[in-house]
Amino acid sequence: MSTNLKIKAQLEQRLGGLVRGLKEIDQILRQPEDKDLQEMASEWDDDDVLQRLARLHRQEIALIREALKRIDCGDYGTCRECGKRIALRRLVVLPQATTCVRCAEAAV
């Protein structure tokens, strides 16, 4: 199996996990609130954390979907800034990377 196919399979697996996690978070957030004021305050804190986690899930889902499109289009592994190849080591660790290490560091 080629490296891109292995990475694609990993991305698809991660995407599935994130989508399932996001559905679970949405279900929890839709549950009715408790009538007890102290319990409501605790639930609001929990909801805030869950909403931030959901936002992170959505961001990662978007990055993974973008990477999958690049794989399908054949331009996966090409830096969006300089056009050079992204090191395979970087793609293995961060498969949704859109830039090489040099360009990523320059952006910081």
C-alpha positions in Angstrom: 0.0 0.0 0.0 1.4 3.4 -0.9 2.2 6.0 1.7 -0.7 8.3 0.5 -3.1 5.4 0.8 -2.0 4.6 4.3 -2.3 8.3 5.3 -5.7 8.5 3.7 -6.9 5.4 5.7 -5.6 7.0 8.9 -7.3 10.3 8.1 -10.5 8.6 7.3 -10.4 6.6 10.5 -9.6 9.8 12.5 -12.4 11.6 10.7 -14.9 8.9 11.6 -13.9 9.2 15.3 -14.2 12.9 15.3 -17.6 12.8 13.7 -18.8 10.3 16.2 -17.4 12.4 19.0 -19.1 15.5 17.7 -22.4 13.7 17.6 -22.0 12.6 21.2 -21.2 16.1 22.3 -24.2 17.5 20.4 -26.4 14.9 22.1 -25.1 15.8 25.5 -25.6 19.6 24.9 -29.2 18.9 23.8 -30.1 17.2 27.1 -32.5 19.2 29.3 -31.0 21.2 32.1 -31.5 20.2 35.8 -33.8 22.3 37.9 -31.4 22.6 40.8 -29.4 25.9 40.6 -26.1 24.5 41.7 -26.5 21.6 39.3 -27.4 24.1 36.5 -24.2 26.1 37.2 -22.1 23.0 36.9 -23.9 22.0 33.7 -23.2 25.4 32.2 -19.5 25.0 33.0 -19.5 21.6 31.4 -21.4 22.9 28.4 -18.8 25.6 27.9 -16.0 23.0 27.9 -18.1 20.7 25.5 -18.7 23.7 23.1 -15.0 24.4 23.0 -14.3 20.7 22.4 -16.9 20.6 19.6 -15.3 23.7 18.0 -11.9 21.9 18.0 -13.5 18.8 16.5 -15.1 20.9 13.7 -11.8 22.6 13.0 -9.9 19.3 12.8 -12.7 17.7 10.7 -12.4 20.6 8.2 -8.6 20.1 8.0 -8.9 16.4 7.5 -11.5 16.8 4.8 -9.2 19.3 3.0 -6.3 16.8 3.2 -8.5 14.0 1.8 -9.4 16.3 -1.1 -5.7 17.0 -1.7 -5.0 13.3 -1.8 -7.8 12.7 -4.3 -6.6 15.6 -6.4 -3.0 14.5 -6.4 -1.5 17.6 -4.8 -1.2 16.1 -1.3 2.2 16.7 0.2 2.9 19.9 -1.6 3.5 23.0 0.4 0.8 25.6 -0.2 3.4 28.4 0.4 6.5 27.5 -1.5 5.3 24.6 -3.7 8.0 22.2 -2.5 7.3 18.7 -1.2 6.4 18.4 2.5 8.7 15.9 4.3 7.2 12.5 4.7 8.1 12.6 8.4 6.0 15.7 8.8 3.0 14.2 7.0 3.2 11.0 9.1 3.0 13.0 12.3 0.7 15.7 11.0 -1.2 14.3 8.0 -3.3 17.4 7.5 -0.3 19.6 7.2 -0.5 22.1 4.3 2.9 23.6 4.6 6.5 22.4 4.9 8.3 22.9 8.2 10.2 26.0 6.9 7.0 27.8 5.8 5.2 26.8 9.0 8.0 28.2 11.1 8.1 31.4 9.0 4.4 31.9 9.7 4.8 31.9 13.5 
